[in-house]
Amino acid sequence: MTEAAFRDEQVLISAEELASDPGAHTVLHATVTFPKPRFDGDYRPESGHATWRAAHIPGSVHADLLGGFSAPDTDLHFSRPAPDDLAAALAALGVTPDADLVIYDDGGMTWASRLWWMLRNIGISARVLDGGFARWTALDLPVETGDAAERRATTARTELPDHGLWRDRDDVLAVVSGDAPGTLVCALDAEQFAGTATTRYARRGHISGSRNLPAKSLLADGVLRSTDRIAELAEQALADTARPLILYCGGGVSACLVALALVRTGHDDIAVYDGSLEEWTADPALPMRTLGEGKGDA
């Protein structure tokens, strides 16, 4: 495996395992509230702190993907912070260097996967709660409400690595133009990929030449499918494609769930386009396709 696969691939934890020894883990809640678009360009993400405060896993703290866990001073909502800034955000929540980190969300595991991928890139191990808060509550496990007890900030780690798990606009453009090897993989639903559904972004469809592997297709009853089934779905979507794979979605979030699923099947040839369609569609010069518009629509 490449340097990116720097640790074992135990990337999930079940609700049952987490509940059996809750004090052994530091639990982060990573939800963002993201209403469905009412019209094209209707982009309204909000902090999930209120959702966490209404009900959360006991002892958990909210990690704000629109705040400290996103880069400041950018035009994009979910840009990854620099490694030192990410480490500082963890330290501000009282996360210690030896913490056994578990990340969960109130959605389809996409927000938790986003934070997991950011941490993985800088060499910090974490696991995502399989099925998220929905699975936790379905099992009638303990829930708290209101504010958490204040946690003392810790000293931030320094000199963290960058394992190169992200790609930016120019990297994607090089693949589209044929100047670099690889395959673009869209993690949005088939309707979004086709351009038939209302979109949050400036233009409908997908980046030219992309394949489609929807993040939601990798879940069954809210939990991640078996590795064998994920491998089958990936083979169906990505047969005869070049490597590496560059995953994208709307804001670099759902793509991280696909990344997590592929890591579980043994892939180490993947990266995520951080700006995704929020960035790409904002520039009318960058090529997009809807289904039926030429041979690039796979």
C-alpha positions as CSV (number, residue, x, y, z in Angstrom):
1,M,0.0,0.0,0.0
2,T,1.1,3.6,-0.6
3,E,2.2,6.0,2.1
4,A,-1.4,7.3,2.3
5,A,-2.4,3.9,3.8
6,F,-0.4,4.6,6.9
7,R,-2.5,2.6,9.4
8,D,-4.8,-0.3,9.6
9,E,-8.2,0.1,8.0
10,Q,-10.4,-0.2,11.1
11,V,-12.4,2.9,10.0
12,L,-15.8,2.1,11.5
13,I,-17.1,1.4,15.0
14,S,-20.6,0.0,15.8
15,A,-23.0,1.6,18.1
16,E,-22.9,-1.5,20.3
17,E,-19.1,-1.3,20.6
18,L,-19.1,2.4,21.4
19,A,-21.9,2.0,24.0
20,S,-20.1,-0.9,25.7
21,D,-17.2,1.3,26.9
22,P,-18.2,4.9,26.3
23,G,-15.5,6.3,28.5
24,A,-12.8,4.8,26.4
25,H,-13.5,7.2,23.4
26,T,-13.5,10.8,22.6
27,V,-16.7,11.4,20.5
28,L,-17.1,14.2,18.0
29,H,-20.3,15.2,16.4
30,A,-19.8,16.6,12.9
31,T,-23.3,17.3,11.6
32,V,-24.0,20.3,9.3
33,T,-27.7,21.2,8.7
34,F,-28.1,21.4,4.9
35,P,-31.7,21.9,3.6
36,K,-32.6,20.5,0.2
37,P,-32.4,23.2,-2.6
38,R,-35.7,24.9,-3.5
39,F,-34.2,26.1,-6.8
40,D,-30.8,26.0,-8.6
41,G,-28.1,27.7,-6.6
42,D,-30.0,27.5,-3.3
43,Y,-27.1,26.8,-1.0
44,R,-27.9,27.1,2.7
45,P,-25.6,25.1,5.1
46,E,-25.8,25.9,8.8
47,S,-23.9,24.8,11.8
48,G,-25.2,21.6,13.3
49,H,-24.5,22.8,16.9
50,A,-28.3,23.3,17.6
51,T,-28.9,19.7,16.4
52,W,-26.2,18.4,18.7
53,R,-27.6,20.4,21.6
54,A,-31.1,19.0,21.1
55,A,-29.9,15.5,21.4
56,H,-26.5,13.8,21.4
57,I,-24.4,10.9,22.5
58,P,-23.4,11.4,26.1
59,G,-20.0,13.0,26.5
60,S,-19.7,14.0,22.8
61,V,-18.7,17.5,21.6
62,H,-19.7,19.3,18.5
63,A,-17.0,19.8,15.8
64,D,-18.1,22.7,13.6
65,L,-17.3,21.9,10.0
66,L,-18.3,25.5,9.0
67,G,-16.2,27.0,11.8
68,G,-12.9,25.8,13.3
69,F,-12.8,22.7,11.1
70,S,-12.9,24.7,7.8
71,A,-10.4,27.0,6.3
72,P,-11.0,30.7,7.1
73,D,-11.0,33.4,4.4
74,T,-12.2,31.3,1.4
75,D,-15.2,31.6,-0.8
76,L,-16.0,27.9,-0.3
77,H,-17.9,26.5,2.7
78,F,-16.0,23.3,3.4
79,S,-12.4,24.0,2.5
80,R,-10.0,21.9,4.5
81,P,-7.9,23.8,7.1
82,A,-4.1,23.7,7.1
83,P,-2.8,20.8,9.2
84,D,-1.7,23.0,12.1
85,D,-5.1,24.8,12.1
86,L,-6.9,21.4,12.1
87,A,-4.8,20.3,15.0
88,A,-5.6,23.5,16.8
89,A,-9.3,23.0,16.3
90,L,-9.0,19.5,17.9
91,A,-7.0,20.9,20.8
92,A,-9.6,23.6,21.4
93,L,-12.2,20.8,22.0
94,G,-9.9,19.2,24.5
95,V,-8.8,16.3,22.3
96,T,-5.6,14.7,23.6
97,P,-2.9,13.2,21.3
98,D,-3.7,9.7,22.6
99,A,-7.5,10.0,22.2
100,D,-9.4,7.1,20.6
101,L,-11.5,9.3,18.3
102,V,-15.0,8.4,17.2
103,I,-16.9,10.7,14.8
104,Y,-20.6,10.6,14.1
105,D,-23.4,12.7,12.5
106,D,-27.1,12.9,12.3
107,G,-27.2,12.3,8.6
108,G,-25.9,9.6,6.2
109,M,-22.4,9.4,7.7
110,T,-21.1,11.9,5.1
111,W,-20.3,14.7,7.5
112,A,-18.5,12.3,9.9
113,S,-16.6,10.9,6.9
114,R,-15.5,14.4,5.9
115,L,-13.9,15.0,9.3
116,W,-12.4,11.5,9.2
117,W,-10.8,12.1,5.8
118,M,-9.3,15.4,7.0
119,L,-7.8,13.7,10.1
120,R,-6.6,10.8,8.0
121,N,-4.7,13.2,5.8
122,I,-2.7,14.5,8.7
123,G,-2.0,11.1,10.2
124,I,-4.6,11.2,13.0
125,S,-6.5,8.0,13.5
126,A,-10.3,8.1,14.0
127,R,-13.3,5.9,13.4
128,V,-16.8,6.7,12.1
129,L,-19.9,5.5,13.9
130,D,-21.6,3.1,11.5
131,G,-25.2,4.3,11.1
132,G,-24.6,7.5,13.0
133,F,-27.0,8.9,15.5
134,A,-29.9,7.2,13.8
135,R,-28.5,3.8,14.6
136,W,-27.6,4.9,18.1
137,T,-31.2,6.0,18.9
138,A,-32.7,3.0,17.1
139,L,-31.0,0.8,19.7
140,D,-32.4,3.0,22.4
141,L,-29.0,3.9,23.7
142,P,-28.5,6.8,26.2
143,V,-28.9,10.3,24.9
144,E,-28.1,13.7,26.4
145,T,-29.5,17.2,25.7
146,G,-28.2,20.7,26.3
147,D,-24.7,22.0,26.6
148,A,-21.7,19.7,27.4
149,A,-19.5,20.1,30.4
150,E,-16.6,22.4,29.5
151,R,-13.5,20.6,28.4
152,R,-10.1,22.0,29.0
153,A,-8.2,22.8,25.8
154,T,-5.1,20.8,25.2
155,T,-1.8,21.6,23.5
156,A,-2.1,21.3,19.7
157,R,0.0,18.8,17.9
158,T,2.7,20.3,15.5
159,E,4.7,19.2,12.5
160,L,1.9,17.0,11.3
161,P,2.2,15.2,7.9
162,D,0.2,15.9,4.8
163,H,-0.5,12.5,3.1
164,G,-1.8,14.1,-0.1
165,L,-5.4,12.8,0.1
166,W,-6.8,16.0,-1.4
167,R,-6.9,17.5,-4.9
168,D,-7.6,21.0,-6.1
169,R,-9.1,22.5,-9.2
170,D,-6.0,22.4,-11.3
171,D,-5.4,18.7,-10.5
172,V,-8.9,18.0,-11.7
173,L,-8.5,20.1,-14.8
174,A,-5.4,18.2,-15.7
175,V,-7.3,14.9,-15.7
176,V,-10.2,16.4,-17.7
177,S,-7.8,17.7,-20.3
178,G,-5.8,14.5,-20.5
179,D,-2.6,16.0,-19.1
180,A,-2.7,13.7,-16.1
181,P,-3.8,10.1,-15.5
182,G,-6.8,9.3,-13.4
183,T,-10.6,9.0,-13.3
184,L,-13.1,11.5,-11.8
185,V,-15.8,9.9,-9.7
186,C,-19.0,11.8,-8.8
187,A,-20.5,10.8,-5.4
188,L,-23.8,12.5,-5.9
189,D,-27.1,10.8,-6.7
190,A,-27.8,9.7,-10.3
191,E,-30.3,12.5,-10.8
192,Q,-27.8,15.1,-9.8
193,F,-25.2,13.4,-12.0
194,A,-27.6,13.5,-14.9
195,G,-28.5,17.1,-14.3
196,T,-32.3,16.3,-14.0
197,A,-32.6,17.4,-10.4
198,T,-32.5,20.8,-8.7
199,T,-29.0,21.6,-7.7
200,R,-27.4,23.7,-4.9
201,Y,-24.7,24.7,-7.4
202,A,-24.3,27.2,-10.2
203,R,-24.7,24.6,-13.0
204,R,-26.3,21.2,-13.2
205,G,-24.7,17.9,-14.1
206,H,-21.2,16.5,-13.6
207,I,-17.6,17.3,-14.5
208,S,-16.8,16.1,-18.0
209,G,-15.6,12.5,-18.2
210,S,-16.8,11.5,-14.8
211,R,-18.2,8.2,-13.6
212,N,-20.9,8.0,-11.0
213,L,-20.7,6.1,-7.7
214,P,-23.4,7.6,-5.4
215,A,-22.5,7.7,-1.8
216,K,-26.0,6.7,-0.8
217,S,-25.7,3.5,-2.8
218,L,-23.1,2.3,-0.4
219,L,-25.5,2.3,2.5
220,A,-28.2,-0.2,3.4
221,D,-30.6,0.7,6.2
222,G,-28.3,3.6,7.2
223,V,-25.2,1.5,7.7
224,L,-22.3,0.8,5.3
225,R,-22.8,-2.2,3.1
226,S,-20.4,-5.2,3.3
227,T,-17.0,-4.8,1.7
228,D,-17.9,-7.4,-0.9
229,R,-21.0,-5.5,-2.0
230,I,-19.1,-2.2,-2.0
231,A,-16.4,-3.8,-4.2
232,E,-19.1,-5.0,-6.6
233,L,-20.7,-1.6,-6.9
234,A,-17.3,0.0,-7.4
235,E,-16.4,-2.5,-10.1
236,Q,-19.7,-1.8,-11.9
237,A,-19.2,1.9,-11.8
238,L,-15.4,2.0,-12.4
239,A,-14.6,-0.9,-14.7
240,D,-11.8,-0.2,-17.2
241,T,-11.0,3.2,-15.7
242,A,-7.6,4.7,-15.1
243,R,-6.1,5.3,-11.7
244,P,-5.8,7.2,-9.4
245,L,-9.4,8.0,-8.6
246,I,-10.4,11.6,-7.8
247,L,-13.7,11.7,-5.9
248,Y,-15.9,14.7,-5.8
249,C,-19.5,15.7,-5.0
250,G,-21.0,19.1,-4.3
251,G,-18.8,20.4,-1.5
252,G,-16.3,17.6,-0.8
253,V,-18.5,15.9,1.8
254,S,-20.4,12.9,0.2
255,A,-17.2,12.1,-1.7
256,C,-15.5,11.4,1.7
257,L,-18.1,8.7,2.5
258,V,-17.2,7.0,-0.8
259,A,-13.5,7.4,0.1
260,L,-14.2,5.7,3.4
261,A,-16.0,2.8,1.8
262,L,-13.3,2.3,-0.8
263,V,-10.6,2.4,1.8
264,R,-12.4,-0.5,3.6
265,T,-12.2,-2.5,0.3
266,G,-8.5,-2.0,0.1
267,H,-8.2,1.0,-2.2
268,D,-5.2,3.3,-1.7
269,D,-5.4,5.1,-5.0
270,I,-8.0,7.7,-4.1
271,A,-8.1,11.4,-3.4
272,V,-11.0,13.9,-2.9
273,Y,-11.5,17.1,-4.8
274,D,-12.0,19.5,-2.0
275,G,-13.8,22.3,-3.8
276,S,-16.0,19.9,-5.8
277,L,-18.9,21.4,-7.7
278,E,-19.3,24.4,-5.5
279,E,-16.0,25.6,-6.9
280,W,-16.1,24.0,-10.3
281,T,-19.6,25.2,-11.4
282,A,-18.8,28.8,-10.4
283,D,-16.4,29.1,-13.3
284,P,-18.4,28.9,-16.6
285,A,-15.2,28.1,-18.5
286,L,-14.8,24.7,-16.7
287,P,-16.5,21.9,-18.6
288,M,-19.7,20.3,-17.3
289,R,-22.0,17.7,-18.8
290,T,-25.6,16.5,-18.4
291,L,-26.6,13.1,-19.6
292,G,-27.1,13.0,-23.4
293,E,-24.5,15.7,-24.0
294,G,-21.8,13.6,-25.7
295,K,-19.5,10.7,-25.1
296,G,-18.1,11.9,-21.8
297,D,-21.3,10.9,-20.0
298,A,-20.6,7.6,-18.3
